[in-house]
Amino acid sequence: MAGGRELTPRRWRVLSFLALHGMATTGDVALVVGVPRLTAHRDLTWLHAAGLVGRERAAEDRAHTWWYRITEEGSELLHRDLVASGRPVPLRLGERGWGAAHYLLFLPLLAVARQDPGRCALFQWLTTLDTSVWLRERGLAHLRADGYGVWLQDGRCVRFLAHVDPGPAGEVIADRERSTAGLGAVLAGYRRTDPVVPVGAVLVIARDAAREANLLTDLVSRPLRAPVAVTTVDLLQRRWPHERMWKLPAAGTTRYRLIDI
């Protein structure tokens, strides 16, 4: 290792996080590992010097933010350690990327939990790939979700699946269709068999208020057995995801906290 020093347990955590989640900034790593930004910067600098992570930044980024990704050498080191200790090697280790649900739910919920650890916690989070495995193991391979989480607050718990509305697909879409185009595909798997899913809430993040309204109207006219709650990207970017921002079908304009869904 660099300078003859050992790879500390915390740096193993940083390396594992990058291998499982893809590219991340210093701030992301600091939040996930639970250390100050300066400590995360030092760890990432050490890992970069050791050849275990690479870094890059966009030329148009005026903030000059470094984005870190595990290297092939880092992935191989992690792979060997997992095999040697008898632990399973996750699928596509070191080849994963971040999804919209990571930025909209995972990091914000983790930030809330760090700020108020006595009242709330993000007990578990699965990436898109790991969520697919989780669903397949439960006989729900036909469902497609962007993440799975377990949120604890005030002594209560809610398990949820997260779906992010991809928005209208294609370049040539009439303005009148933008609020509905592609929206039906978000919950298509539930429509096919309407299964009972082992979660307390199915969260859907709509691109805008118009698409949120159309989705809620559809859910009122064609209800699902799965408990669905909807919000918008704009709300999630302005507020914390555990606050009163989730709408339920047939609940009017009232918005609920995640734990109350």
Contacts in CASP RR format, 6 or more apart in sequence:
PFRMAT RR
TARGET T0000
AUTHOR 0000-0000-0000
METHOD contacts of the structure
MODEL  1
MAGGRELTPRRWRVLSFLALHGMATTGDVALVVGVPRLTAHRDLTWLHAA
GLVGRERAAEDRAHTWWYRITEEGSELLHRDLVASGRPVPLRLGERGWGA
AHYLLFLPLLAVARQDPGRCALFQWLTTLDTSVWLRERGLAHLRADGYGV
WLQDGRCVRFLAHVDPGPAGEVIADRERSTAGLGAVLAGYRRTDPVVPVG
AVLVIARDAAREANLLTDLVSRPLRAPVAVTTVDLLQRRWPHERMWKLPA
AGTTRYRLIDI
1 7 0 8 1.000
1 50 0 8 1.000
2 46 0 8 1.000
2 49 0 8 1.000
2 50 0 8 1.000
2 51 0 8 1.000
5 46 0 8 1.000
7 15 0 8 1.000
7 50 0 8 1.000
7 52 0 8 1.000
10 33 0 8 1.000
10 35 0 8 1.000
10 43 0 8 1.000
11 43 0 8 1.000
11 46 0 8 1.000
11 47 0 8 1.000
12 81 0 8 1.000
13 33 0 8 1.000
14 29 0 8 1.000
14 33 0 8 1.000
14 40 0 8 1.000
14 43 0 8 1.000
14 44 0 8 1.000
14 47 0 8 1.000
15 47 0 8 1.000
15 52 0 8 1.000
15 53 0 8 1.000
15 70 0 8 1.000
15 74 0 8 1.000
15 77 0 8 1.000
15 78 0 8 1.000
16 78 0 8 1.000
17 24 0 8 1.000
17 29 0 8 1.000
17 32 0 8 1.000
17 33 0 8 1.000
18 24 0 8 1.000
18 29 0 8 1.000
18 53 0 8 1.000
18 68 0 8 1.000
18 69 0 8 1.000
18 70 0 8 1.000
18 94 0 8 1.000
19 70 0 8 1.000
19 74 0 8 1.000
19 75 0 8 1.000
19 78 0 8 1.000
19 90 0 8 1.000
19 93 0 8 1.000
19 94 0 8 1.000
19 96 0 8 1.000
20 90 0 8 1.000
20 93 0 8 1.000
20 94 0 8 1.000
20 96 0 8 1.000
20 127 0 8 1.000
21 96 0 8 1.000
21 97 0 8 1.000
21 98 0 8 1.000
21 102 0 8 1.000
21 127 0 8 1.000
22 69 0 8 1.000
22 70 0 8 1.000
22 94 0 8 1.000
22 96 0 8 1.000
22 97 0 8 1.000
22 98 0 8 1.000
23 67 0 8 1.000
23 68 0 8 1.000
23 69 0 8 1.000
23 97 0 8 1.000
23 98 0 8 1.000
24 32 0 8 1.000
24 67 0 8 1.000
24 68 0 8 1.000
24 98 0 8 1.000
25 65 0 8 1.000
25 66 0 8 1.000
25 67 0 8 1.000
25 68 0 8 1.000
26 37 0 8 1.000
26 40 0 8 1.000
26 41 0 8 1.000
26 44 0 8 1.000
26 66 0 8 1.000
26 68 0 8 1.000
27 37 0 8 1.000
27 40 0 8 1.000
28 107 0 8 1.000
29 40 0 8 1.000
29 43 0 8 1.000
29 44 0 8 1.000
29 68 0 8 1.000
30 36 0 8 1.000
30 37 0 8 1.000
30 39 0 8 1.000
30 40 0 8 1.000
31 107 0 8 1.000
31 110 0 8 1.000
31 111 0 8 1.000
31 114 0 8 1.000
32 107 0 8 1.000
32 110 0 8 1.000
33 40 0 8 1.000
33 43 0 8 1.000
34 114 0 8 1.000
35 43 0 8 1.000
44 53 0 8 1.000
44 55 0 8 1.000
44 66 0 8 1.000
44 68 0 8 1.000
47 53 0 8 1.000
47 68 0 8 1.000
48 54 0 8 1.000
48 55 0 8 1.000
48 68 0 8 1.000
51 71 0 8 1.000
51 73 0 8 1.000
51 74 0 8 1.000
52 70 0 8 1.000
52 71 0 8 1.000
52 73 0 8 1.000
52 74 0 8 1.000
52 77 0 8 1.000
53 68 0 8 1.000
53 69 0 8 1.000
53 70 0 8 1.000
53 71 0 8 1.000
53 74 0 8 1.000
54 68 0 8 1.000
54 69 0 8 1.000
54 70 0 8 1.000
54 71 0 8 1.000
55 66 0 8 1.000
55 67 0 8 1.000
55 68 0 8 1.000
55 69 0 8 1.000
56 66 0 8 1.000
56 67 0 8 1.000
56 69 0 8 1.000
57 64 0 8 1.000
57 65 0 8 1.000
57 66 0 8 1.000
57 67 0 8 1.000
58 65 0 8 1.000
70 78 0 8 1.000
70 94 0 8 1.000
75 93 0 8 1.000
75 94 0 8 1.000
75 95 0 8 1.000
78 93 0 8 1.000
78 94 0 8 1.000
79 89 0 8 1.000
79 93 0 8 1.000
82 88 0 8 1.000
82 89 0 8 1.000
83 89 0 8 1.000
90 130 0 8 1.000
91 129 0 8 1.000
91 130 0 8 1.000
91 133 0 8 1.000
92 129 0 8 1.000
96 127 0 8 1.000
96 129 0 8 1.000
99 127 0 8 1.000
99 128 0 8 1.000
99 146 0 8 1.000
99 164 0 8 1.000
100 146 0 8 1.000
100 164 0 8 1.000
100 205 0 8 1.000
101 128 0 8 1.000
101 146 0 8 1.000
101 147 0 8 1.000
101 162 0 8 1.000
101 163 0 8 1.000
101 164 0 8 1.000
101 205 0 8 1.000
102 127 0 8 1.000
104 164 0 8 1.000
104 205 0 8 1.000
104 233 0 8 1.000
104 236 0 8 1.000
104 237 0 8 1.000
104 241 0 8 1.000
105 147 0 8 1.000
105 162 0 8 1.000
105 203 0 8 1.000
105 205 0 8 1.000
105 236 0 8 1.000
105 241 0 8 1.000
106 122 0 8 1.000
106 125 0 8 1.000
108 236 0 8 1.000
108 240 0 8 1.000
108 241 0 8 1.000
109 122 0 8 1.000
109 125 0 8 1.000
109 151 0 8 1.000
109 241 0 8 1.000
109 242 0 8 1.000
110 122 0 8 1.000
110 125 0 8 1.000
111 240 0 8 1.000
112 120 0 8 1.000
112 122 0 8 1.000
112 240 0 8 1.000
112 241 0 8 1.000
112 242 0 8 1.000
113 120 0 8 1.000
113 121 0 8 1.000
113 122 0 8 1.000
119 153 0 8 1.000
119 154 0 8 1.000
120 151 0 8 1.000
120 152 0 8 1.000
120 153 0 8 1.000
120 154 0 8 1.000
120 242 0 8 1.000
121 151 0 8 1.000
121 152 0 8 1.000
121 153 0 8 1.000
122 149 0 8 1.000
122 150 0 8 1.000
122 151 0 8 1.000
122 152 0 8 1.000
123 149 0 8 1.000
123 150 0 8 1.000
123 151 0 8 1.000
123 152 0 8 1.000
123 157 0 8 1.000
124 148 0 8 1.000
124 149 0 8 1.000
124 150 0 8 1.000
125 147 0 8 1.000
125 148 0 8 1.000
125 149 0 8 1.000
125 150 0 8 1.000
126 134 0 8 1.000
126 147 0 8 1.000
126 148 0 8 1.000
126 149 0 8 1.000
127 147 0 8 1.000
128 145 0 8 1.000
128 146 0 8 1.000
128 147 0 8 1.000
130 148 0 8 1.000
131 145 0 8 1.000
131 146 0 8 1.000
131 147 0 8 1.000
131 148 0 8 1.000
131 161 0 8 1.000
132 141 0 8 1.000
132 144 0 8 1.000
132 145 0 8 1.000
134 148 0 8 1.000
135 141 0 8 1.000
135 143 0 8 1.000
135 145 0 8 1.000
138 198 0 8 1.000
140 195 0 8 1.000
140 197 0 8 1.000
142 189 0 8 1.000
142 192 0 8 1.000
142 193 0 8 1.000
143 161 0 8 1.000
143 189 0 8 1.000
143 190 0 8 1.000
143 195 0 8 1.000
143 197 0 8 1.000
144 189 0 8 1.000
145 161 0 8 1.000
145 162 0 8 1.000
145 163 0 8 1.000
146 162 0 8 1.000
146 163 0 8 1.000
146 164 0 8 1.000
147 161 0 8 1.000
147 162 0 8 1.000
148 159 0 8 1.000
148 160 0 8 1.000
148 161 0 8 1.000
148 162 0 8 1.000
148 199 0 8 1.000
149 159 0 8 1.000
149 160 0 8 1.000
149 161 0 8 1.000
149 162 0 8 1.000
150 157 0 8 1.000
150 158 0 8 1.000
150 159 0 8 1.000
150 160 0 8 1.000
151 157 0 8 1.000
151 158 0 8 1.000
151 159 0 8 1.000
151 160 0 8 1.000
151 242 0 8 1.000
151 258 0 8 1.000
151 259 0 8 1.000
153 242 0 8 1.000
153 257 0 8 1.000
153 258 0 8 1.000
153 259 0 8 1.000
154 259 0 8 1.000
156 259 0 8 1.000
158 200 0 8 1.000
158 201 0 8 1.000
158 258 0 8 1.000
158 259 0 8 1.000
158 261 0 8 1.000
159 198 0 8 1.000
159 199 0 8 1.000
159 200 0 8 1.000
159 201 0 8 1.000
160 199 0 8 1.000
160 200 0 8 1.000
160 201 0 8 1.000
160 202 0 8 1.000
160 203 0 8 1.000
160 258 0 8 1.000
160 261 0 8 1.000
161 197 0 8 1.000
161 199 0 8 1.000
161 201 0 8 1.000
161 202 0 8 1.000
161 203 0 8 1.000
162 203 0 8 1.000
162 205 0 8 1.000
163 186 0 8 1.000
163 187 0 8 1.000
163 202 0 8 1.000
163 203 0 8 1.000
163 204 0 8 1.000
163 205 0 8 1.000
164 204 0 8 1.000
164 205 0 8 1.000
165 183 0 8 1.000
165 186 0 8 1.000
165 204 0 8 1.000
165 205 0 8 1.000
165 206 0 8 1.000
165 207 0 8 1.000
165 211 0 8 1.000
165 215 0 8 1.000
166 182 0 8 1.000
166 185 0 8 1.000
166 186 0 8 1.000
167 181 0 8 1.000
167 182 0 8 1.000
167 183 0 8 1.000
167 207 0 8 1.000
167 211 0 8 1.000
168 177 0 8 1.000
168 178 0 8 1.000
168 181 0 8 1.000
168 182 0 8 1.000
169 181 0 8 1.000
169 182 0 8 1.000
173 181 0 8 1.000
178 210 0 8 1.000
179 208 0 8 1.000
179 210 0 8 1.000
179 211 0 8 1.000
179 213 0 8 1.000
179 214 0 8 1.000
180 211 0 8 1.000
180 214 0 8 1.000
183 206 0 8 1.000
183 211 0 8 1.000
183 214 0 8 1.000
183 215 0 8 1.000
183 218 0 8 1.000
184 191 0 8 1.000
184 215 0 8 1.000
184 218 0 8 1.000
186 204 0 8 1.000
186 215 0 8 1.000
187 202 0 8 1.000
187 204 0 8 1.000
187 224 0 8 1.000
187 228 0 8 1.000
190 197 0 8 1.000
190 202 0 8 1.000
190 224 0 8 1.000
190 226 0 8 1.000
191 222 0 8 1.000
191 224 0 8 1.000
194 224 0 8 1.000
194 225 0 8 1.000
194 226 0 8 1.000
195 225 0 8 1.000
195 226 0 8 1.000
196 225 0 8 1.000
196 226 0 8 1.000
197 226 0 8 1.000
199 226 0 8 1.000
200 227 0 8 1.000
200 261 0 8 1.000
201 227 0 8 1.000
201 228 0 8 1.000
201 229 0 8 1.000
201 258 0 8 1.000
201 261 0 8 1.000
202 224 0 8 1.000
202 226 0 8 1.000
202 227 0 8 1.000
202 228 0 8 1.000
202 229 0 8 1.000
203 228 0 8 1.000
203 229 0 8 1.000
203 230 0 8 1.000
203 231 0 8 1.000
203 246 0 8 1.000
203 258 0 8 1.000
204 215 0 8 1.000
204 228 0 8 1.000
204 229 0 8 1.000
204 230 0 8 1.000
204 231 0 8 1.000
205 230 0 8 1.000
205 231 0 8 1.000
205 232 0 8 1.000
205 233 0 8 1.000
205 236 0 8 1.000
206 212 0 8 1.000
206 215 0 8 1.000
206 230 0 8 1.000
206 231 0 8 1.000
206 232 0 8 1.000
206 233 0 8 1.000
207 232 0 8 1.000
207 233 0 8 1.000
208 232 0 8 1.000
208 233 0 8 1.000
208 234 0 8 1.000
209 232 0 8 1.000
209 234 0 8 1.000
211 232 0 8 1.000
212 230 0 8 1.000
212 231 0 8 1.000
212 232 0 8 1.000
212 247 0 8 1.000
215 230 0 8 1.000
216 230 0 8 1.000
216 247 0 8 1.000
216 249 0 8 1.000
219 228 0 8 1.000
219 230 0 8 1.000
219 249 0 8 1.000
220 249 0 8 1.000
220 250 0 8 1.000
223 249 0 8 1.000
227 248 0 8 1.000
227 261 0 8 1.000
228 248 0 8 1.000
228 249 0 8 1.000
229 246 0 8 1.000
229 247 0 8 1.000
229 248 0 8 1.000
229 256 0 8 1.000
229 258 0 8 1.000
229 261 0 8 1.000
230 246 0 8 1.000
230 247 0 8 1.000
230 248 0 8 1.000
231 241 0 8 1.000
231 245 0 8 1.000
231 246 0 8 1.000
231 247 0 8 1.000
231 255 0 8 1.000
235 245 0 8 1.000
236 245 0 8 1.000
239 245 0 8 1.000
241 258 0 8 1.000
242 257 0 8 1.000
242 258 0 8 1.000
242 259 0 8 1.000
243 257 0 8 1.000
244 255 0 8 1.000
244 256 0 8 1.000
244 257 0 8 1.000
245 255 0 8 1.000
246 255 0 8 1.000
246 256 0 8 1.000
246 257 0 8 1.000
246 258 0 8 1.000
246 261 0 8 1.000
247 253 0 8 1.000
247 254 0 8 1.000
247 255 0 8 1.000
247 256 0 8 1.000
248 254 0 8 1.000
248 256 0 8 1.000
248 261 0 8 1.000
END
